[in-house]
């Protein structure tokens, strides 16, 4: 450019001189911006140094900096998330679980929250309080206070509720390895779950991409409170500096921890039609790419820091791979979805090959079987982020054990209980910790598993997960001990801001204010390992005569209700012969010579109740949900598909024909007091006839295996169908009025069980029932299943004589049809169960996943504890016994269960004529 300028004629005038001056200036600018200046070297030569050298050198110096808070963080007096105008809060007379695990975790005292931080804990002086003129005082009256619940595995906001196609952003299907994706970019602030989850005491979550890909992308930690800005970014907790500040990052600050999702096993194999071998190879390719970039950066910086700039060029980096390079620099917390030993081993080898660590294996159903393998991982053993009892939904989860948390802790592995929301409704994440505690995890570790441990695993234990001076003011006041069944927040604070407006609270019994005294499961835990995750589950058979002593109560079925048959302080005796109770009370003959061969069982003040009934899941029709070859399969849909001609036009499928016995979920449920399963065929519109069966039977022909071949006729009416709701109603009308297959329903001798959540559809069904009754002169038996919005029509449902089976028993806005749900305390005065019962509606409770069948007694107990109107044990037991039988057309048969302190020791089985002991 300069040479070309000199080719023109020289003009000795002012304009020419100015042109020369500014032209030269422009030339200097053009060279300087992108190139170099000269710098002398020690050997007397010179090197060309880029003008961005200082910036590049700072970047090089940061490469080995460890993530964490800056030094001045520890002296902060105000949170970076403080909202101006938030009043300070004084919580007095609290029982505080601080988050520690060293024996000093519980203190009695007070809390002072101000400027978004916990300012003081323990004994707080009057002079300290006098500093605040607008102090809000809260008398906890001895209630338990804990750190906010921390969910290490959530898809809140990226899989929003209600489930809608327009807000499903958890997985990309554009490639197996995509470390450049970010869950933040799909985070929906309008997810209906936020409010409900906060009402469960959950204050913080790691929002992970889904698990379709080997590397699904980067995850972000958010706090769940709404913000004035109403943006995803304003919810973030300590994101990487560049997320908020772009390129204007203070170079003196240490980096913040990043989070990333990995997955192995079945999901990537299924999505990309590949094998486990392919997935691990893709991991190795990706990490090799990152390693090459890292090595180039290290070589570049080594030269630059030594002043050897000649020939270096630009700093080597790649936007797509920079996050994975950070993994190799030890600056990213890897959350690895991984179930089986084969996959765990592959990832452990990968960590050692490429020298990076895993923060936690998630789901991790077989980690309890291979704790020593975890200890071989580079950088130390990852934590195990697990479910409490959810398992067997696919093959790689088949060996999951309720004792995994205890076994892992016994082997020195950090245990985290997580939700995988919305797979498990994270409002009840604490219930995962409660179950883990019930099955053997020590109470301090159980509480830590949803507070301090996940905070530590995510690299945020310097500010959340504990109740300590200077930590974020995220605390929960509970209505009972957090590990007690049904524990519910009375108030939740996030950043010192109360989240519950006018909360409702139910007074819990005094025993629920203490740590539950859980049963001893040492033998069962050892057997889980001994038998490689598949311990024998079939019960031990006893002699014909069994004598139970120290029985406090006996509840029996009578006239479609549950009644108390024995009530003594303790010391009651119950004699069972041939599977039937023949005596209850003092029963002196039980100790005579005639009963010398009897088996004696001391219940130690426990009680005997009817066996529970499980309904709503495919229990009895499948072993592994994700493996079609282990299931009965779906019923053809007459509305959207073709019915095989061989069936005829009026054929109704019978579930009894497809029953499969001795599934592990069935036998586990039996050991938990669920003696009867009721299941319907898996269909869309007309499913077929349900059946009732014994959960302990080994096959259909065994005595007592089939309790009732046909119970009710099941249909579904939903907006989530291939045809309109009005078409479904028209079809149902025609069937009710004309089809021979519906004769028993039309005559009122068989219940029509209808899967329905929407109040609008329920209203139409109520009208349809009245229309058909007017035409036939018969009273129909309708039962609504699902029932999320049934409270909106409680009076009308009651007036129509329709019963409701709530599935699940604690509704949640999973779908558009159930979005107008009744959340229960602390968000509403009553639970939907209590509300429907108050309207004289017969109510039962059910489940969706068959692995939840084992928890029927906890669901019953929870219902009794949470209803503001109060439920007696009799009425609570009826929810999962006589009420279900009545609503499902099952003839009733004869046969403490309702907290976290009882253990089922046996089942009295009249059908088999024995007592099964465990």
RANOR-V881893 format. One record per run of one state. SS is the DSSP state (@ for helix, = for strand, . for the rest). FROM is the first residue (numbers start at 1). TO is the last residue. If there is no record, write none. Layout:
SS_FROM_TO + SS_FROM_TO
This chain:
._1_1 + @_2_6 + ._7_13 + @_14_34 + ._35_35 + =_36_40 + ._41_45 + =_46_50 + ._51_52 + @_53_62 + ._63_70 + @_71_75 + ._76_88 + =_89_97 + ._98_105 + =_106_114 + ._115_116 + =_117_122 + ._123_125 + @_126_129 + ._130_135 + =_136_139 + ._140_143 + =_144_147 + ._148_148 + =_149_154 + ._155_158 + =_159_159 + ._160_164 + @_165_167 + =_168_168 + ._169_176 + =_177_177 + ._178_181 + =_182_182 + @_183_186 + ._187_192 + @_193_198 + ._199_201 + =_202_207 + ._208_214 + =_215_223 + ._224_232 + @_233_235 + =_236_236 + ._237_240 + @_241_245 + ._246_257 + =_258_263 + ._264_265 + @_266_271 + ._272_275 + @_276_305 + ._306_321 + @_322_328 + ._329_331 + =_332_338 + ._339_340 + @_341_354 + ._355_359 + =_360_363 + ._364_366 + @_367_369 + ._370_370 + @_371_374 + ._375_382 + =_383_386 + ._387_394 + @_395_397 + ._398_403 + @_404_410 + ._411_414 + =_415_417 + ._418_420 + =_421_421 + ._422_425 + @_426_438 + ._439_442 + @_443_448 + ._449_451 + @_452_457 + ._458_471 + =_472_472 + ._473_474 + =_475_478 + ._479_488 + =_489_494 + ._495_496 + =_497_498 + ._499_509 + @_510_513 + ._514_521 + @_522_530 + ._531_539 + =_540_541 + ._542_544 + =_545_558 + ._559_560 + =_561_577 + ._578_579 + =_580_585 + ._586_587 + @_588_591 + ._592_592 + @_593_595 + ._596_598 + =_599_602 + ._603_606 + =_607_608 + ._609_611 + =_612_615 + ._616_618 + =_619_619 + ._620_621 + =_622_622 + ._623_627 + @_628_630 + =_631_631 + ._632_633 + =_634_634 + ._635_644 + @_645_647 + ._648_653 + =_654_654 + @_655_658 + ._659_663 + @_664_671 + ._672_673 + =_674_679 + ._680_681 + =_682_682 + ._683_685 + =_686_689 + ._690_690 + =_691_694 + ._695_705 + =_706_708 + ._709_712 + =_713_716 + ._717_724 + @_725_738 + ._739_739 + @_740_746 + ._747_751 + =_752_756 + ._757_758 + @_759_776 + ._777_781 + =_782_786 + ._787_789 + @_790_799 + ._800_802 + =_803_806 + ._807_815 + @_816_818 + ._819_831 + @_832_838 + ._839_842 + =_843_845 + ._846_849 + @_850_866 + ._867_872 + @_873_879 + ._880_881 + @_882_888 + ._889_905 + =_906_909 + ._910_913 + =_914_917 + ._918_918
